[in-house]
């Protein structure tokens, strides 16, 4: 029979990926974490982690154990709250994968409010426009451009959002006026690198601006935004990034508008884990209750 208390060490190392970080979270020496993991592996007669220069990664057996251990953790927290009659403080790490612009320009700016409610929950924000696997536990929560069609994932719609055509006011003052879409032919544009776009939902530029003269491309939304601010050309920008920037002006708002949707995804094994649920509720409130921010109205 294994020592179920060793699951605490297993869970923390799976979340932190490094002995020193896990030890710091558990307030023990790193050798204690290593010893308890070794003992658990011996008791279960299985290897739970692969060690590499980047840290500790779960093996297939570790991935199978993870949701079971998290269920035990959740039950333990519920027991404490129900039996002791106290409101146990939620703690632990939650990794959230989001599109770059949303993560850096919206979520990161509202983390302080979440921290005031849950000071013991650490959010790891992976703000990159690439797919991350929830099944392989590359993240606990993901915000996606589409609803998944398969897998053991729970999904719900967070919000709609809008992109409009923007340009720097200095650029517009130095170039011919734009009164209609036919006038765009004489202007420069900023966009994505076409052959590096992984997600079809991001292929909106060519469908919206026909035969555009693109002079600068980047896979990074912030780089595009800064290039537009610098007056290099016009570009499609998220309203939640552009509407608070006085140096930018929307162009042809009645003719050019791109609308998309953000979805929240969480693995069904994690849906009822308290710390994950707290972050899901935070993201749902933040994005679902701010239509003027996300749509630019």
Secondary structure, DSSP 8 states (H G I E B T S, - for coil): ---TTHHHHHHHHHHH-SHHHHHHHHTS-HHHHHHHHHHHHHHHTS--EEEETTEEEE-HHHHHHHHHHHHHHHHHHHHHHHHH-------EEEEEEE-HHHHHHTGGGGHHHHHHH-TTEEEEEEE-SS---TTTTS-SEEEESS--SSSSEEEEEEEEEEEEEEEEHHHHHHS----SGGGGGGSEEEE--GGG---GGGTTHHHHSTT-EEEEE-S-HHHHHHHHHTTS-BEEEEHHHHTT-TTEEE-STTT-EEEEEEEEEEETTTTT-HHHHHHHHHHHHHHHT-HHHHH--
